[in-house]
Amino acid sequence: MEKRKLGKSDLRVSPLGFGGIPIQRVSQSEASDLIRLAVDKGINFIDSARGYTDSEEKIGIGLKGLRQNVILATKSMARKGEALTEDVERSLRNFQTDWIDLYQLHNVRTEKEWAELTAPGGGLEALEKAREAGKIRYIGITGHLPETLVRFIREYSFTSVQFPYNYIEQENRQELLGEIRKQELGTIIMKPLAGGALRRTGPALRFLLQKSFSVVIPGMDTAQQIEENCAQLSQTFSEEDSMALEKEKGELGQEFCRRCEYCLPCTAGINIPGVFLLEGYYVRYNLPQWAIDRYKGTDIKADACTDCGICETRCPYQLPIREKLKHAHQLLSLQ
C-alpha cells in the first residue's frame, strides 16, 4: 500500500487507516484478529480516543509484536493541563507502548474550550511537555465544525487536522481546506461514510481516496469490511459512482444522524444513534418490518425521552434530536 506524508511530519501513513470506534463492539480476540489483518493488508495508521471505552486497550493488546509497524494516534477531550497529562499516561498504559505518534485535542468546539487549552497550565502546554519527554511525537486537533477549526489552526502550529468529510458533507470546507494547504497540515478524514449513512461503501471511499487527503479512517469491525475497503485502493472513482452517491445524497438530506455518539449517554438510557439507525433501515433501506421488529426488542424506546435537551448540546451537527426521536418512535411503533 502506498504511503502519504502526514503534513510536515516525518510520518508516512497509508491512505486508508483504521478507525477505532467500532471495535468497542467486538471481543478482544476479534479485535486482535481485525487489527492484525489490517496491518497485514498494509494499513499502518490506527486512530482511537480516550472516550472510546476499551478501544485503546483492545488496540494495545492487538498490536503486541507489531507496534513498530504502525502509527498510533489517539485523542482526549480534556482541556486542562493536569487532566490531559493524566490522559496521555493512561493512553500509554492502554496501548502498552512508550510513545504515541500523534496525540490530538478531541472535538474542540468553543472559544471557552480553546481558552482553557491555550491558557498557562492548559492542555496544549501539557502536550508540549509530553512531546519534550518523548511520550508523544506530534500534536493534532480534531473537530466537527470547520469554521472554528480554521481559527484554532491559525493560532497554533498543529501537525494535523481531523475532520468529517464525505460525499454528502463537502459544504463549508473550502476555507478550512485552504488554510490546511497553506500550512501544509496533515489531513485525517473521519466519517467517510457519513457515520454509516452512506450504504454504498465502495463509491464513497473511492471518492475520498482519489483526493490528496493524508488518510481516510473508516471504522471497521469485520474482516469483510477490511478486505472490501482495501480493495477500493486499486479502483477509480467513476461517473456511475457519482450518480449512485448523488441519489443517496438526495435521499438523506441534511438532518441525519452521523452516529458519532457524542449525544451519549442519554439521561434516560435511550440508545439515540441506534434509534436513528433503525429509522434509516425503515425509510432508506426499505426494511420497515425488520426495523419495527428490532425496535420492539429494545429495552428503552425513544418515548422515554424526558426532553432534557442535554443530547442536543453535545451534537456537533446541531440536530433537533428530541423532535427526531419523537418522529422515529411514531414511525417504528407502527403495527
MARMIFI-846027 format. One record per residue (C-alpha): residue number from 1; x, y, z; residue in one letter. Coordinates in pm, 1 decimal, always signed. Example, Ala and Ser with C-alpha at 12.3 -4.5 7.8 and 13.67 -1.06 7.14 Angstrom:
! MARMIFI-846027
<nr: 1&px: +1230.0&py: -450.0&pz: +780.0&rest: A>
<nr: 2&px: +1367.0&py: -106.0&pz: +714.0&rest: S>
! end
This chain:
! MARMIFI-846027
<nr: 1&px: +0.0&py: +0.0&pz: +0.0&rest: M>
<nr: 2&px: +130.7&py: +346.5&pz: -85.5&rest: E>
<nr: 3&px: +224.7&py: +586.9&pz: +193.2&rest: K>
<nr: 4&px: +147.7&py: +956.7&pz: +214.7&rest: R>
<nr: 5&px: +328.3&py: +1219.1&pz: +420.4&rest: K>
<nr: 6&px: +130.3&py: +1343.3&pz: +720.4&rest: L>
<nr: 7&px: +173.6&py: +1715.6&pz: +681.1&rest: G>
<nr: 8&px: +526.8&py: +1836.0&pz: +755.3&rest: K>
<nr: 9&px: +597.8&py: +1548.8&pz: +994.0&rest: S>
<nr: 10&px: +822.2&py: +1253.1&pz: +917.5&rest: D>
<nr: 11&px: +523.9&py: +1018.7&pz: +947.3&rest: L>
<nr: 12&px: +420.4&py: +836.2&pz: +632.2&rest: R>
<nr: 13&px: +70.1&py: +696.8&pz: +654.0&rest: V>
<nr: 14&px: -137.7&py: +458.6&pz: +447.5&rest: S>
<nr: 15&px: -419.6&py: +641.7&pz: +262.8&rest: P>
<nr: 16&px: -663.6&py: +403.3&pz: +430.1&rest: L>
<nr: 17&px: -649.7&py: +395.5&pz: +809.0&rest: G>
<nr: 18&px: -825.0&py: +206.5&pz: +1087.9&rest: F>
<nr: 19&px: -1087.3&py: +398.1&pz: +1285.8&rest: G>
<nr: 20&px: -1106.7&py: +275.8&pz: +1644.6&rest: G>
<nr: 21&px: -1474.5&py: +327.7&pz: +1729.2&rest: I>
<nr: 22&px: -1638.0&py: +0.8&pz: +1607.9&rest: P>
<nr: 23&px: -1402.9&py: -240.0&pz: +1784.1&rest: I>
<nr: 24&px: -1571.6&py: -136.8&pz: +2107.7&rest: Q>
<nr: 25&px: -1849.3&py: -370.9&pz: +1991.8&rest: R>
<nr: 26&px: -1637.2&py: -683.8&pz: +1942.4&rest: V>
<nr: 27&px: -1445.0&py: -914.1&pz: +2173.9&rest: S>
<nr: 28&px: -1073.7&py: -877.3&pz: +2240.9&rest: Q>
<nr: 29&px: -999.2&py: -1185.0&pz: +2031.4&rest: S>
<nr: 30&px: -1196.8&py: -1046.7&pz: +1738.4&rest: E>
<nr: 31&px: -1038.4&py: -704.5&pz: +1776.6&rest: A>
<nr: 32&px: -687.9&py: -853.9&pz: +1773.5&rest: S>
<nr: 33&px: -765.1&py: -1050.2&pz: +1458.3&rest: D>
<nr: 34&px: -901.6&py: -740.6&pz: +1287.0&rest: L>
<nr: 35&px: -602.5&py: -527.0&pz: +1378.4&rest: I>
<nr: 36&px: -357.6&py: -789.3&pz: +1258.5&rest: R>
<nr: 37&px: -547.0&py: -833.6&pz: +932.8&rest: L>
<nr: 38&px: -546.4&py: -458.4&pz: +876.8&rest: A>
<nr: 39&px: -170.2&py: -440.0&pz: +932.6&rest: V>
<nr: 40&px: -115.7&py: -740.1&pz: +703.9&rest: D>
<nr: 41&px: -311.4&py: -553.8&pz: +434.7&rest: K>
<nr: 42&px: -78.2&py: -254.7&pz: +462.5&rest: G>
<nr: 43&px: -283.6&py: -27.5&pz: +689.8&rest: I>
<nr: 44&px: -38.3&py: +147.1&pz: +920.8&rest: N>
<nr: 45&px: -246.1&py: +430.8&pz: +1072.0&rest: F>
<nr: 46&px: -464.6&py: +341.4&pz: +1369.4&rest: I>
<nr: 47&px: -679.9&py: +602.5&pz: +1541.4&rest: D>
<nr: 48&px: -852.6&py: +577.8&pz: +1878.6&rest: S>
<nr: 49&px: -956.3&py: +807.8&pz: +2164.1&rest: A>
<nr: 50&px: -975.6&py: +817.4&pz: +2540.5&rest: R>
<nr: 51&px: -1352.5&py: +844.2&pz: +2504.0&rest: G>
<nr: 52&px: -1385.9&py: +519.0&pz: +2307.1&rest: Y>
<nr: 53&px: -1429.1&py: +299.5&pz: +2618.4&rest: T>
<nr: 54&px: -1194.3&py: -1.6&pz: +2572.5&rest: D>
<nr: 55&px: -1075.1&py: +79.7&pz: +2217.9&rest: S>
<nr: 56&px: -722.8&py: +176.8&pz: +2326.7&rest: E>
<nr: 57&px: -684.6&py: -136.3&pz: +2539.4&rest: E>
<nr: 58&px: -800.0&py: -363.5&pz: +2257.9&rest: K>
<nr: 59&px: -564.3&py: -197.0&pz: +2013.1&rest: I>
<nr: 60&px: -273.7&py: -224.7&pz: +2258.0&rest: G>
<nr: 61&px: -326.1&py: -597.3&pz: +2302.4&rest: I>
<nr: 62&px: -386.1&py: -649.4&pz: +1931.1&rest: G>
<nr: 63&px: -60.5&py: -474.9&pz: +1840.7&rest: L>
<nr: 64&px: +167.3&py: -694.2&pz: +2052.4&rest: K>
<nr: 65&px: +473.9&py: -757.8&pz: +1838.1&rest: G>
<nr: 66&px: +352.1&py: -510.6&pz: +1573.9&rest: L>
<nr: 67&px: +398.0&py: -172.6&pz: +1742.0&rest: R>
<nr: 68&px: +692.2&py: -74.3&pz: +1520.3&rest: Q>
<nr: 69&px: +479.1&py: -132.5&pz: +1210.1&rest: N>
<nr: 70&px: +209.9&py: +123.3&pz: +1285.3&rest: V>
<nr: 71&px: +148.2&py: +489.6&pz: +1352.6&rest: I>
<nr: 72&px: -67.3&py: +521.7&pz: +1663.3&rest: L>
<nr: 73&px: -299.3&py: +818.0&pz: +1706.5&rest: A>
<nr: 74&px: -538.7&py: +892.3&pz: +1988.5&rest: T>
<nr: 75&px: -711.5&py: +1192.8&pz: +2140.7&rest: K>
<nr: 76&px: -853.4&py: +1339.7&pz: +2458.7&rest: S>
<nr: 77&px: -1147.9&py: +1561.1&pz: +2548.7&rest: M>
<nr: 78&px: -953.8&py: +1702.4&pz: +2844.4&rest: A>
<nr: 79&px: -888.9&py: +2075.5&pz: +2822.2&rest: R>
<nr: 80&px: -684.0&py: +2149.1&pz: +3133.5&rest: K>
<nr: 81&px: -322.5&py: +2054.8&pz: +3171.5&rest: G>
<nr: 82&px: -342.1&py: +1814.4&pz: +3463.2&rest: E>
<nr: 83&px: -630.4&py: +1618.8&pz: +3310.5&rest: A>
<nr: 84&px: -460.2&py: +1595.3&pz: +2972.5&rest: L>
<nr: 85&px: -135.8&py: +1479.4&pz: +3131.5&rest: T>
<nr: 86&px: -330.4&py: +1203.1&pz: +3306.4&rest: E>
<nr: 87&px: -496.1&py: +1103.6&pz: +2978.8&rest: D>
<nr: 88&px: -162.6&py: +1078.6&pz: +2797.8&rest: V>
<nr: 89&px: -30.6&py: +847.6&pz: +3069.9&rest: E>
<nr: 90&px: -348.5&py: +639.6&pz: +3057.8&rest: R>
<nr: 91&px: -325.0&py: +609.1&pz: +2678.8&rest: S>
<nr: 92&px: +35.6&py: +492.7&pz: +2703.8&rest: L>
<nr: 93&px: -67.5&py: +223.1&pz: +2952.8&rest: R>
<nr: 94&px: -364.7&py: +117.2&pz: +2745.0&rest: N>
<nr: 95&px: -160.9&py: +89.4&pz: +2426.3&rest: F>
<nr: 96&px: +123.0&py: -82.2&pz: +2615.4&rest: Q>
<nr: 97&px: +373.5&py: +143.0&pz: +2444.6&rest: T>
<nr: 98&px: +637.3&py: +400.4&pz: +2535.6&rest: D>
<nr: 99&px: +522.8&py: +658.0&pz: +2280.4&rest: W>
<nr: 100&px: +222.4&py: +772.3&pz: +2083.6&rest: I>
<nr: 101&px: +288.6&py: +910.5&pz: +1737.6&rest: D>
<nr: 102&px: +1.8&py: +1161.1&pz: +1724.5&rest: L>
<nr: 103&px: -191.7&py: +1293.5&pz: +2022.7&rest: Y>
<nr: 104&px: -491.5&py: +1504.9&pz: +1929.3&rest: Q>
<nr: 105&px: -719.9&py: +1752.1&pz: +2101.5&rest: L>
<nr: 106&px: -1056.7&py: +1582.5&pz: +2062.8&rest: H>
<nr: 107&px: -1356.9&py: +1768.0&pz: +1916.7&rest: N>
<nr: 108&px: -1263.0&py: +2124.7&pz: +2009.7&rest: V>
<nr: 109&px: -1578.4&py: +2330.7&pz: +1956.2&rest: R>
<nr: 110&px: -1597.1&py: +2652.2&pz: +2154.6&rest: T>
<nr: 111&px: -1398.4&py: +2962.8&pz: +2239.8&rest: E>
<nr: 112&px: -1418.1&py: +2863.2&pz: +2606.2&rest: K>
<nr: 113&px: -1255.7&py: +2528.5&pz: +2535.3&rest: E>
<nr: 114&px: -984.4&py: +2694.6&pz: +2328.1&rest: W>
<nr: 115&px: -915.0&py: +2944.3&pz: +2606.5&rest: A>
<nr: 116&px: -868.8&py: +2658.2&pz: +2854.2&rest: E>
<nr: 117&px: -638.2&py: +2473.1&pz: +2616.1&rest: L>
<nr: 118&px: -417.7&py: +2774.0&pz: +2544.4&rest: T>
<nr: 119&px: -405.8&py: +2917.3&pz: +2897.2&rest: A>
<nr: 120&px: -89.4&py: +2881.9&pz: +3110.3&rest: P>
<nr: 121&px: -103.0&py: +2530.7&pz: +3251.1&rest: G>
<nr: 122&px: -362.5&py: +2434.3&pz: +2992.5&rest: G>
<nr: 123&px: -392.6&py: +2130.8&pz: +2768.4&rest: G>
<nr: 124&px: -158.1&py: +2243.2&pz: +2494.6&rest: L>
<nr: 125&px: +118.6&py: +2316.4&pz: +2741.6&rest: E>
<nr: 126&px: +72.7&py: +1967.5&pz: +2885.2&rest: A>
<nr: 127&px: +100.3&py: +1809.1&pz: +2539.5&rest: L>
<nr: 128&px: +413.4&py: +2011.0&pz: +2465.4&rest: E>
<nr: 129&px: +571.4&py: +1879.2&pz: +2785.5&rest: K>
<nr: 130&px: +472.3&py: +1525.3&pz: +2690.3&rest: A>
<nr: 131&px: +632.3&py: +1580.2&pz: +2349.2&rest: R>
<nr: 132&px: +952.7&py: +1708.6&pz: +2508.6&rest: E>
<nr: 133&px: +958.2&py: +1398.3&pz: +2727.8&rest: A>
<nr: 134&px: +926.7&py: +1171.7&pz: +2421.6&rest: G>
<nr: 135&px: +586.7&py: +1037.1&pz: +2524.5&rest: K>
<nr: 136&px: +416.1&py: +1176.1&pz: +2215.5&rest: I>
<nr: 137&px: +570.5&py: +1281.0&pz: +1886.2&rest: R>
<nr: 138&px: +320.8&py: +1518.7&pz: +1727.4&rest: Y>
<nr: 139&px: +15.6&py: +1721.5&pz: +1827.6&rest: I>
<nr: 140&px: -305.5&py: +1737.0&pz: +1623.1&rest: G>
<nr: 141&px: -659.2&py: +1868.6&pz: +1657.5&rest: I>
<nr: 142&px: -998.0&py: +1721.7&pz: +1567.2&rest: T>
<nr: 143&px: -1337.3&py: +1882.1&pz: +1530.0&rest: G>
<nr: 144&px: -1670.0&py: +1873.9&pz: +1351.8&rest: H>
<nr: 145&px: -1710.3&py: +2248.3&pz: +1291.0&rest: L>
<nr: 146&px: -1495.0&py: +2375.5&pz: +1001.4&rest: P>
<nr: 147&px: -1543.6&py: +2741.5&pz: +1086.5&rest: E>
<nr: 148&px: -1398.1&py: +2703.4&pz: +1436.9&rest: T>
<nr: 149&px: -1117.5&py: +2472.5&pz: +1327.5&rest: L>
<nr: 150&px: -994.2&py: +2740.4&pz: +1088.7&rest: V>
<nr: 151&px: -936.3&py: +2981.4&pz: +1373.8&rest: R>
<nr: 152&px: -773.5&py: +2727.4&pz: +1602.4&rest: F>
<nr: 153&px: -522.3&py: +2603.4&pz: +1343.9&rest: I>
<nr: 154&px: -428.7&py: +2963.0&pz: +1267.8&rest: R>
<nr: 155&px: -340.7&py: +3020.7&pz: +1632.2&rest: E>
<nr: 156&px: -130.8&py: +2710.5&pz: +1699.2&rest: Y>
<nr: 157&px: +115.5&py: +2508.5&pz: +1495.8&rest: S>
<nr: 158&px: -50.5&py: +2167.7&pz: +1473.6&rest: F>
<nr: 159&px: +75.7&py: +1874.7&pz: +1269.7&rest: T>
<nr: 160&px: -263.9&py: +1752.9&pz: +1153.5&rest: S>
<nr: 161&px: -636.0&py: +1822.2&pz: +1145.6&rest: V>
<nr: 162&px: -902.2&py: +1551.7&pz: +1169.9&rest: Q>
<nr: 163&px: -1247.7&py: +1645.9&pz: +1046.7&rest: F>
<nr: 164&px: -1553.7&py: +1491.5&pz: +877.5&rest: P>
<nr: 165&px: -1558.7&py: +1488.8&pz: +500.7&rest: Y>
<nr: 166&px: -1760.1&py: +1267.6&pz: +270.4&rest: N>
<nr: 167&px: -1966.9&py: +1289.6&pz: -44.2&rest: Y>
<nr: 168&px: -2258.5&py: +1437.5&pz: +146.9&rest: I>
<nr: 169&px: -2062.0&py: +1672.4&pz: +372.6&rest: E>
<nr: 170&px: -1847.3&py: +1885.7&pz: +145.4&rest: Q>
<nr: 171&px: -2005.3&py: +2224.4&pz: +208.2&rest: E>
<nr: 172&px: -1837.9&py: +2494.4&pz: +420.2&rest: N>
<nr: 173&px: -1499.3&py: +2323.0&pz: +394.7&rest: R>
<nr: 174&px: -1320.4&py: +2548.8&pz: +145.7&rest: Q>
<nr: 175&px: -1176.1&py: +2795.6&pz: +396.1&rest: E>
<nr: 176&px: -1057.4&py: +2511.0&pz: +617.3&rest: L>
<nr: 177&px: -903.4&py: +2322.0&pz: +325.1&rest: L>
<nr: 178&px: -734.4&py: +2639.3&pz: +206.0&rest: G>
<nr: 179&px: -577.2&py: +2703.3&pz: +547.0&rest: E>
<nr: 180&px: -468.2&py: +2339.4&pz: +568.1&rest: I>
<nr: 181&px: -293.4&py: +2367.5&pz: +231.0&rest: R>
<nr: 182&px: -133.8&py: +2697.2&pz: +330.8&rest: K>
<nr: 183&px: +13.3&py: +2545.8&pz: +646.0&rest: Q>
<nr: 184&px: +86.6&py: +2206.0&pz: +487.3&rest: E>
<nr: 185&px: -100.8&py: +2022.1&pz: +760.3&rest: L>
<nr: 186&px: -183.1&py: +1654.9&pz: +752.4&rest: G>
<nr: 187&px: -548.1&py: +1568.6&pz: +685.1&rest: T>
<nr: 188&px: -723.4&py: +1284.1&pz: +866.2&rest: I>
<nr: 189&px: -1071.3&py: +1225.3&pz: +728.7&rest: I>
<nr: 190&px: -1330.3&py: +1090.1&pz: +967.9&rest: M>
<nr: 191&px: -1692.2&py: +998.4&pz: +893.7&rest: K>
<nr: 192&px: -1607.4&py: +894.7&pz: +534.7&rest: P>
<nr: 193&px: -1939.3&py: +708.5&pz: +518.3&rest: L>
<nr: 194&px: -2127.6&py: +988.3&pz: +696.7&rest: A>
<nr: 195&px: -2143.2&py: +780.3&pz: +1013.3&rest: G>
<nr: 196&px: -2271.7&py: +475.7&pz: +826.5&rest: G>
<nr: 197&px: -2548.0&py: +668.8&pz: +648.1&rest: A>
<nr: 198&px: -2387.6&py: +602.6&pz: +309.1&rest: L>
<nr: 199&px: -2453.5&py: +239.2&pz: +229.3&rest: R>
<nr: 200&px: -2257.1&py: +241.5&pz: -98.6&rest: R>
<nr: 201&px: -1923.6&py: +199.3&pz: +75.7&rest: T>
<nr: 202&px: -1711.5&py: +139.9&pz: -234.1&rest: G>
<nr: 203&px: -1806.3&py: +457.5&pz: -421.0&rest: P>
<nr: 204&px: -1792.3&py: +665.3&pz: -101.0&rest: A>
<nr: 205&px: -1436.0&py: +554.5&pz: -25.5&rest: L>
<nr: 206&px: -1320.5&py: +579.7&pz: -386.5&rest: R>
<nr: 207&px: -1445.5&py: +938.5&pz: -389.3&rest: F>
<nr: 208&px: -1217.0&py: +1024.2&pz: -97.1&rest: L>
<nr: 209&px: -916.1&py: +812.5&pz: -191.2&rest: L>
<nr: 210&px: -883.2&py: +991.7&pz: -524.5&rest: Q>
<nr: 211&px: -819.3&py: +1316.0&pz: -334.7&rest: K>
<nr: 212&px: -498.2&py: +1431.1&pz: -169.7&rest: S>
<nr: 213&px: -604.5&py: +1372.6&pz: +190.1&rest: F>
<nr: 214&px: -334.8&py: +1210.7&pz: +404.2&rest: S>
<nr: 215&px: -550.5&py: +929.8&pz: +541.6&rest: V>
<nr: 216&px: -916.2&py: +827.4&pz: +549.0&rest: V>
<nr: 217&px: -1025.7&py: +637.3&pz: +862.2&rest: I>
<nr: 218&px: -1344.5&py: +432.7&pz: +825.6&rest: P>
<nr: 219&px: -1440.4&py: +225.8&pz: +1126.9&rest: G>
<nr: 220&px: -1418.5&py: -148.0&pz: +1061.5&rest: M>
<nr: 221&px: -1538.4&py: -431.0&pz: +1281.6&rest: D>
<nr: 222&px: -1540.3&py: -726.9&pz: +1040.9&rest: T>
<nr: 223&px: -1273.9&py: -890.6&pz: +824.7&rest: A>
<nr: 224&px: -1500.3&py: -845.7&pz: +523.3&rest: Q>
<nr: 225&px: -1507.8&py: -469.0&pz: +574.6&rest: Q>
<nr: 226&px: -1128.1&py: -456.3&pz: +586.9&rest: I>
<nr: 227&px: -1095.8&py: -666.2&pz: +270.9&rest: E>
<nr: 228&px: -1355.9&py: -465.2&pz: +80.6&rest: E>
<nr: 229&px: -1224.5&py: -126.7&pz: +193.1&rest: N>
<nr: 230&px: -866.6&py: -214.1&pz: +98.8&rest: C>
<nr: 231&px: -988.7&py: -326.9&pz: -243.6&rest: A>
<nr: 232&px: -1103.3&py: +29.7&pz: -317.7&rest: Q>
<nr: 233&px: -742.8&py: +148.3&pz: -331.8&rest: L>
<nr: 234&px: -693.3&py: -15.4&pz: -670.6&rest: S>
<nr: 235&px: -1015.8&py: +120.3&pz: -822.7&rest: Q>
<nr: 236&px: -1105.5&py: +458.8&pz: -966.5&rest: T>
<nr: 237&px: -1398.7&py: +684.0&pz: -891.2&rest: F>
<nr: 238&px: -1636.2&py: +670.0&pz: -1189.2&rest: S>
<nr: 239&px: -1933.1&py: +857.3&pz: -1326.7&rest: E>
<nr: 240&px: -2150.5&py: +566.8&pz: -1213.6&rest: E>
<nr: 241&px: -2013.4&py: +608.7&pz: -861.2&rest: D>
<nr: 242&px: -2101.4&py: +976.0&pz: -867.2&rest: S>
<nr: 243&px: -2455.6&py: +906.4&pz: -983.2&rest: M>
<nr: 244&px: -2507.0&py: +644.3&pz: -711.1&rest: A>
<nr: 245&px: -2385.4&py: +880.3&pz: -438.9&rest: L>
<nr: 246&px: -2592.9&py: +1169.0&pz: -571.7&rest: E>
<nr: 247&px: -2900.2&py: +951.7&pz: -536.5&rest: K>
<nr: 248&px: -2812.8&py: +869.8&pz: -175.0&rest: E>
<nr: 249&px: -2739.2&py: +1232.8&pz: -101.8&rest: K>
<nr: 250&px: -3085.2&py: +1329.2&pz: -219.7&rest: G>
<nr: 251&px: -3246.1&py: +1060.4&pz: -6.8&rest: E>
<nr: 252&px: -3059.3&py: +1161.4&pz: +310.8&rest: L>
<nr: 253&px: -3093.3&py: +1538.7&pz: +308.3&rest: G>
<nr: 254&px: -2901.4&py: +1717.8&pz: +585.4&rest: Q>
<nr: 255&px: -3074.6&py: +1630.5&pz: +911.7&rest: E>
<nr: 256&px: -2945.8&py: +1277.8&pz: +952.7&rest: F>
<nr: 257&px: -2754.0&py: +1115.0&pz: +1234.9&rest: C>
<nr: 258&px: -2384.8&py: +1051.7&pz: +1163.7&rest: R>
<nr: 259&px: -2364.9&py: +808.2&pz: +1458.4&rest: R>
<nr: 260&px: -2072.0&py: +992.0&pz: +1616.7&rest: C>
<nr: 261&px: -2228.0&py: +903.2&pz: +1955.1&rest: E>
<nr: 262&px: -2138.0&py: +1235.6&pz: +2116.0&rest: Y>
<nr: 263&px: -2502.5&py: +1260.9&pz: +2227.5&rest: C>
<nr: 264&px: -2448.1&py: +967.1&pz: +2462.2&rest: L>
<nr: 265&px: -2501.3&py: +875.5&pz: +2736.7&rest: P>
<nr: 266&px: -2868.5&py: +970.7&pz: +2730.3&rest: C>
<nr: 267&px: -3001.2&py: +1057.7&pz: +3076.8&rest: T>
<nr: 268&px: -3298.9&py: +828.9&pz: +3010.9&rest: A>
<nr: 269&px: -3083.0&py: +546.1&pz: +2877.0&rest: G>
<nr: 270&px: -3202.0&py: +573.0&pz: +2514.9&rest: I>
<nr: 271&px: -2957.2&py: +447.5&pz: +2251.9&rest: N>
<nr: 272&px: -3013.0&py: +756.5&pz: +2037.5&rest: I>
<nr: 273&px: -2793.3&py: +660.2&pz: +1738.1&rest: P>
<nr: 274&px: -2943.3&py: +311.1&pz: +1749.2&rest: G>
<nr: 275&px: -3295.9&py: +450.2&pz: +1720.2&rest: V>
<nr: 276&px: -3196.8&py: +662.8&pz: +1421.2&rest: F>
<nr: 277&px: -3019.1&py: +366.5&pz: +1263.3&rest: L>
<nr: 278&px: -3339.5&py: +161.8&pz: +1276.3&rest: L>
<nr: 279&px: -3531.9&py: +458.8&pz: +1137.2&rest: E>
<nr: 280&px: -3285.0&py: +462.9&pz: +846.9&rest: G>
<nr: 281&px: -3344.8&py: +96.9&pz: +776.2&rest: Y>
<nr: 282&px: -3716.7&py: +169.7&pz: +767.5&rest: Y>
<nr: 283&px: -3702.1&py: +479.9&pz: +549.5&rest: V>
<nr: 284&px: -3393.7&py: +443.3&pz: +327.8&rest: R>
<nr: 285&px: -3324.3&py: +71.4&pz: +306.4&rest: Y>
<nr: 286&px: -3686.2&py: -34.9&pz: +255.6&rest: N>
<nr: 287&px: -3682.6&py: -274.5&pz: +551.1&rest: L>
<nr: 288&px: -3979.9&py: -146.9&pz: +752.6&rest: P>
<nr: 289&px: -4083.9&py: -468.4&pz: +922.3&rest: Q>
<nr: 290&px: -3725.7&py: -562.0&pz: +1003.8&rest: W>
<nr: 291&px: -3675.2&py: -220.6&pz: +1169.4&rest: A>
<nr: 292&px: -4005.8&py: -236.3&pz: +1358.1&rest: I>
<nr: 293&px: -3934.3&py: -585.0&pz: +1491.7&rest: D>
<nr: 294&px: -3593.6&py: -481.6&pz: +1621.6&rest: R>
<nr: 295&px: -3729.7&py: -164.6&pz: +1773.3&rest: Y>
<nr: 296&px: -3986.5&py: -372.0&pz: +1961.6&rest: K>
<nr: 297&px: -3698.1&py: -563.5&pz: +2117.0&rest: G>
<nr: 298&px: -3517.9&py: -257.0&pz: +2250.4&rest: T>
<nr: 299&px: -3526.5&py: -217.9&pz: +2627.0&rest: D>
<nr: 300&px: -3565.8&py: +160.4&pz: +2630.3&rest: I>
<nr: 301&px: -3761.6&py: +320.1&pz: +2348.7&rest: K>
<nr: 302&px: -3749.4&py: +675.6&pz: +2222.1&rest: A>
<nr: 303&px: -4065.1&py: +777.3&pz: +2407.2&rest: D>
<nr: 304&px: -3864.7&py: +752.8&pz: +2731.1&rest: A>
<nr: 305&px: -3711.2&py: +1089.4&pz: +2638.0&rest: C>
<nr: 306&px: -3752.6&py: +1337.7&pz: +2926.1&rest: T>
<nr: 307&px: -3699.3&py: +1637.0&pz: +2696.4&rest: D>
<nr: 308&px: -3393.0&py: +1744.9&pz: +2897.7&rest: C>
<nr: 309&px: -3211.2&py: +1853.7&pz: +2580.5&rest: G>
<nr: 310&px: -2862.9&py: +1757.5&pz: +2701.1&rest: I>
<nr: 311&px: -2808.4&py: +1545.4&pz: +2389.9&rest: C>
<nr: 312&px: -2866.6&py: +1845.6&pz: +2165.0&rest: E>
<nr: 313&px: -2599.5&py: +2049.8&pz: +2343.3&rest: T>
<nr: 314&px: -2348.6&py: +1774.4&pz: +2263.5&rest: R>
<nr: 315&px: -2444.8&py: +1713.7&pz: +1899.5&rest: C>
<nr: 316&px: -2177.6&py: +1864.8&pz: +1669.4&rest: P>
<nr: 317&px: -2434.2&py: +1882.1&pz: +1387.5&rest: Y>
<nr: 318&px: -2697.6&py: +2074.1&pz: +1587.4&rest: Q>
<nr: 319&px: -2963.3&py: +1814.8&pz: +1509.9&rest: L>
<nr: 320&px: -3309.6&py: +1857.0&pz: +1667.8&rest: P>
<nr: 321&px: -3267.0&py: +1524.2&pz: +1841.7&rest: I>
<nr: 322&px: -3574.9&py: +1543.4&pz: +2062.2&rest: R>
<nr: 323&px: -3808.4&py: +1604.4&pz: +1769.5&rest: E>
<nr: 324&px: -3634.2&py: +1338.5&pz: +1565.2&rest: K>
<nr: 325&px: -3677.4&py: +1086.4&pz: +1848.3&rest: L>
<nr: 326&px: -4049.5&py: +1156.8&pz: +1861.5&rest: K>
<nr: 327&px: -4079.9&py: +1105.9&pz: +1486.8&rest: H>
<nr: 328&px: -3871.8&py: +787.1&pz: +1494.6&rest: A>
<nr: 329&px: -4079.3&py: +640.8&pz: +1777.7&rest: H>
<nr: 330&px: -4401.9&py: +714.6&pz: +1596.2&rest: Q>
<nr: 331&px: -4268.7&py: +553.1&pz: +1279.6&rest: L>
<nr: 332&px: -4115.1&py: +247.6&pz: +1442.9&rest: L>
<nr: 333&px: -4415.6&py: +182.4&pz: +1666.5&rest: S>
<nr: 334&px: -4646.2&py: +120.8&pz: +1370.3&rest: L>
<nr: 335&px: -4804.6&py: -223.2&pz: +1373.6&rest: Q>
! end
